[in-house]
């Protein structure tokens, strides 16, 4: 999904205020691990955050879950795997036929 134009693969919800000390000492190491594993994400600080902290290119910050209008579902980019050789498929007559 994308939130306000930024791709989001994970969301972390924090029941705290995002101040510089907590964010840099505890948050960033955790968020960097998520970015390394899953890609870009979103952190929601329930009680707000210092605006200057929202500068990481891979970690967006918010103080509430984004409204539906700010969320866009992205299309799947992976191709559908081809049918296995010799697998059966439905023919026009509703009976299975070999695909060789």
N, C-alpha and C positions, 0 to 999 in steps of 0.2 A: 504494500500500500504506500501511498504518498500522503504526507501531511503538509499542507501549505507549500506544496511543490518539492518537498524533500522526501526521498525514499526512506521508509522505515521498515526494518526487519524485526525489531524487538522493541518492547516498551518496558521501562522500569518505573515503578510507582514508589515514591519516597514520601512518607508521612512526616515531613520536616520542612524547614525553610532552607533554601539553597544559598548558604553564605560561602564566601570564598575559601575559608579554611576547611570546612567540611567537604565542600565540592572538590577541592584539589587534593586533600589528604586521603579521603575515603572514596569519594565518587569517581574521580578520573581513573584510578587504577582498575576499578571494577568495570567502568564503562569501556575502557580500552580493551579489556578481555572480551567483552561482548562484541565489540567492533571486530576484533581479530577473528572471532568464531563465526559471527552472523552477519557482519556488515553494519551499515548505519542504523541508528535507532533514535528513540525518544525517551527522555526522562521527564516524569511529571513530579514536580515538587508541590505537594498539596498546599503548603503555606507560602508559596511564592519563592522567588529567587532574585538575586542581584542580577540585573539585566546584562551587565558586562560579562557574566559567565557564559552567556549563550553565544560563544564564538567558535566552538569546535566544529569543524566541517562535517564530521560524521555523527555528532550527538546533538540533536535538537533538544531544547528545554521548553517546558510549558508548566503552567500553574494549575491546569485543569485538563481533563480529557478534551481533545479538540472537538468542536461541533461537527456534525455530519457534513456540512458544506465544505469543511476544510480537509476532508478525507476523500481520497480517490483510490479506488481499487484498480490495481495495475493488471494488465493482461498477462497471462502465463506466457513465458518466453521459451519454455522447453518444448521441443517437438514431441508429438505422440510417437511412442516406439513402434517400429514396423511389426506387422504380424509375423510370428515365428513360421519358418518354412514347414510345410506339411500341415499347418493348422487348418481347421475347418472354418468356413464362413457361411453365412446364410445366402443361399441363392435366391433368385427371383421367385422360385416356386415354394420358398420356405423350407426347403430341404438343405442339409449341409452339403458342401462340395469341397473337395480338396484343393488347396492352392499350390500344390507341388512344391 
